[in-house]
Amino acid sequence: MRTLSHTEARRVYDFVGRKLDSQAFYEDRAADELIRFGDFSSAQSVFEFGCGTGRFAARLLADHLEEKTTYRAVDLSSTMVGVARERLAPFGQRVEIVLTEGEPMLDQPSESCDRFVCTFVLDLLSEADIRSVLREAHRILRPSGLLCLASLSTGSTSTSRFVARVWSGVHRLRPALVAGCRPVDLAPFLPDSHWRIAHHGRLTPFGLPSEAVVAERC
């Protein structure tokens, strides 16, 4: 299945800008799951791949992370990086937001963080890039660190599976119409040799299928 190139994705998300926050009505359910099972209160260093407008980061920093916890995030959209930096400015030097070219390889030392966050980004990527991002997550997480993922999914009820099929059909015809995102199943990308799945929630707010996964680095 064709996915947007990094250049195409940047163009889409530079245009979307602050309007991305309108997706909160279904994204927040998955975010709630990650917060519930991600044990963020014990985290010392968090890395986020694809921070968007910084809405989830702000929620974590304000309510769920210790004041000494650092937060580093990357995104390929200059618009998103600008919005995120503005939103997270109150948290000062604890936060670093970096503009990237969208490549899965990350400029982050090995075993340097204990939470790796990626919400509603993997469903934008090719399967090869998904695997590359998760390999990088495994590399930069400390032993027993937690991978916290949220994504559009293929559905768990008849209604949500129908919605997923329609969404996938639109994506096949013109990916940009759905901002490049399509339903994916995360579990096949998380081999037992690398990850121990601690929580896997399937959610269907307003019939829109999503999933939240928390997995421990082996």
C-alpha positions in Angstrom: 0.0 0.0 0.0 1.4 3.4 -1.0 2.0 5.8 1.8 2.9 9.5 1.7 6.6 10.3 1.2 8.2 12.4 3.9 8.0 15.4 1.7 4.2 14.8 1.0 3.6 14.2 4.7 5.4 17.4 5.7 3.2 19.4 3.2 0.0 17.9 4.6 0.9 18.5 8.2 2.3 22.0 7.6 -1.1 22.8 6.1 -3.1 21.1 8.9 -1.4 23.0 11.6 -3.4 23.7 14.8 -6.4 22.0 13.3 -4.9 18.6 14.3 -6.1 19.2 17.8 -9.7 18.6 16.5 -8.9 14.9 16.5 -8.9 14.9 20.3 -12.4 13.4 20.3 -11.1 10.0 19.4 -7.3 10.3 20.1 -7.8 11.1 23.8 -9.3 7.7 24.6 -6.1 6.0 23.5 -4.0 8.7 25.3 -5.9 7.9 28.5 -4.9 4.2 28.1 -1.3 5.1 27.7 -1.3 7.3 30.8 -3.1 4.6 32.8 -0.7 1.8 31.9 2.5 3.7 31.0 3.7 4.5 34.6 4.8 8.0 33.6 5.2 9.1 37.2 8.4 7.0 37.5 9.9 8.2 34.2 13.1 10.3 34.2 13.4 10.8 30.5 10.7 10.7 27.7 11.2 10.6 24.0 8.3 11.2 21.6 8.4 10.4 17.9 6.1 12.7 16.0 4.9 15.1 18.7 2.4 17.1 16.4 1.1 20.1 18.3 2.5 18.9 21.6 -0.9 18.3 23.1 -0.1 14.9 24.6 3.3 16.1 25.8 1.7 19.1 27.6 -0.7 16.8 29.3 2.1 14.5 30.5 4.3 17.4 31.7 1.5 19.2 33.5 -0.1 16.2 35.3 1.9 13.0 35.1 5.6 13.6 35.0 7.9 14.6 37.8 9.3 18.2 37.6 12.8 16.8 37.0 11.7 14.6 34.1 13.1 15.7 30.7 11.1 15.5 27.4 12.6 15.3 24.0 10.4 15.2 20.9 10.8 15.3 17.1 8.5 16.1 14.2 9.0 16.6 10.4 6.5 19.5 10.2 7.9 23.0 10.8 4.3 24.1 11.6 3.9 21.4 14.2 7.2 22.1 15.7 6.4 25.8 16.0 3.0 25.0 17.7 4.5 22.4 20.0 7.4 24.8 21.1 4.9 27.5 21.8 2.6 25.2 23.8 5.4 23.6 25.8 7.4 26.8 26.5 6.1 27.0 30.1 8.0 23.9 30.9 11.3 25.6 30.1 14.6 23.7 29.6 13.1 20.4 30.5 11.7 20.2 26.9 13.4 20.0 23.5 11.5 19.9 20.3 13.5 19.1 17.2 12.6 19.5 13.5 13.7 16.5 11.4 13.5 15.2 7.9 11.1 12.4 9.0 13.7 9.6 8.8 13.2 6.7 11.2 16.9 6.9 12.4 17.0 9.0 15.5 19.8 11.3 16.8 19.4 9.9 20.3 22.0 7.9 22.4 21.3 4.2 23.0 19.6 3.4 26.3 19.0 7.1 27.0 15.3 7.2 27.9 12.8 5.1 29.8 9.6 6.0 27.9 9.2 6.1 24.1 6.0 7.7 23.0 4.4 7.6 19.5 0.8 8.5 19.1 -1.1 8.4 15.8 2.1 8.5 13.7 2.9 4.9 12.8 -0.4 4.7 10.9 1.1 7.3 8.6 4.3 5.3 7.8 5.2 2.5 5.5 5.6 -0.9 7.0 9.4 -0.6 6.6 9.5 2.7 8.4 7.3 1.4 11.2 9.8 -1.5 11.8 12.7 1.0 11.6 11.1 3.3 14.2 10.4 0.4 16.6 14.0 -0.8 16.2 15.2 2.7 17.1 12.8 2.7 20.1 14.3 -0.6 21.3 17.8 0.9 20.9 17.2 4.1 22.8 15.1 2.7 25.6 16.8 1.5 28.7 16.3 -2.1 29.8 12.7 -2.5 31.0 11.8 0.9 29.5 8.3 1.2 28.2 7.1 1.7 24.6 3.8 3.6 24.5 2.0 3.5 21.2 -1.4 4.6 19.9 -2.7 4.2 16.3 -5.7 3.9 14.1 -6.6 0.2 14.0 -8.5 -2.3 11.9 -11.4 -2.5 14.4 -12.8 -4.9 17.0 -16.5 -4.5 16.4 -18.6 -4.8 13.3 -19.1 -1.1 13.1 -15.4 -0.2 13.7 -14.3 -2.9 11.2 -16.6 -1.3 8.6 -15.2 2.1 9.3 -11.7 0.8 9.0 -12.5 -0.8 5.6 -13.9 2.5 4.3 -11.0 4.4 5.7 -8.5 2.0 4.0 -10.4 2.3 0.8 -10.1 6.1 0.8 -6.4 5.8 1.7 -5.7 3.5 -1.3 -7.4 5.9 -3.7 -5.9 9.2 -2.3 -3.8 9.0 0.9 -3.8 12.8 1.4 -7.6 12.9 1.9 -7.1 11.1 5.2 -3.8 13.0 6.1 -1.9 9.9 5.0 -3.1 7.7 7.9 -4.7 4.3 7.6 -5.7 1.5 10.0 -2.9 -0.8 11.0 -2.4 -3.6 13.6 0.5 -2.9 15.9 1.0 -6.4 17.4 2.8 -8.0 14.4 5.5 -5.3 14.6 6.3 -6.1 18.2 8.2 -9.5 18.3 8.4 -11.4 21.5 12.2 -11.3 21.2 12.2 -7.5 21.7 9.0 -6.6 23.6 6.8 -7.9 26.3 3.3 -6.5 25.8 2.0 -5.2 29.1 -1.3 -3.7 27.8 -3.1 -3.8 24.5 -6.4 -1.9 24.4 -8.8 -1.8 21.4 -11.0 1.3 21.4 -13.9 2.4 19.3 -14.9 6.0 20.2 -17.7 7.1 17.9 -17.1 4.0 15.9 -13.5 5.0 15.0 -11.1 2.1 15.6 -7.9 2.7 17.5 -5.5 0.8 19.8 -3.2 1.6 22.6 -0.2 -0.6 23.3 2.3 -0.4 26.2 5.2 -2.8 25.8 8.3 -3.4 28.0 11.7 -3.5 26.3 13.2 -7.0 26.7 
